[in-house]
Amino acid sequence: MFHTGSRYAGAGTYQVTRPDGSVVLATRLPVPAALPVTGWHRRTEGERLDLLAAHYLGDPTAAWMLGLANDAMVLDALAVRELVAMPRRV
């Protein structure tokens, strides 16, 4: 259901019964763990996080890892930071 690099790949699923009686499958939310920081990147205006993830982590879809390394619940919070911590490539 999720690609192998997704944070949801091994999260598991469970069933939920909706008010109308239908049953749907839901994905468990993974417990975020702090990622070790290997360095810092000074952002320039308009620099996109997917491009940073592609450059430093080898995967543009791994931008969510930047959020974990910077203790940011929402990636948009990194837009105001001049320095962004870069996690170790997995």
C-alpha positions, 0 to 999 in steps of 0.5 A: 500500500505504501512504498518502501521509503514511506514512514507508514510502510511498516506501521500496520493497519486496523479496522474502524466501524463508521457510524453508518456500520461500514468498516474501513481499514485505517493506517496506524500512525508511526511513533516519531523518533528523533533522528541523529543530525549529521550536519546543518544546511543554511537555507536560501529563500524559496529553497524547497525541502524536497530538493534538500531531501533529494540532495542530502538523503537521496530521496525527494519523498523523504522530506518528512525526515527533515521534520523529525530531525528538526523537531517540527510537527509540520514541514512548513515550520522549517520555512522560517528557519535559517539553519535546517538540521540534516539527518543521517541518510538511511 
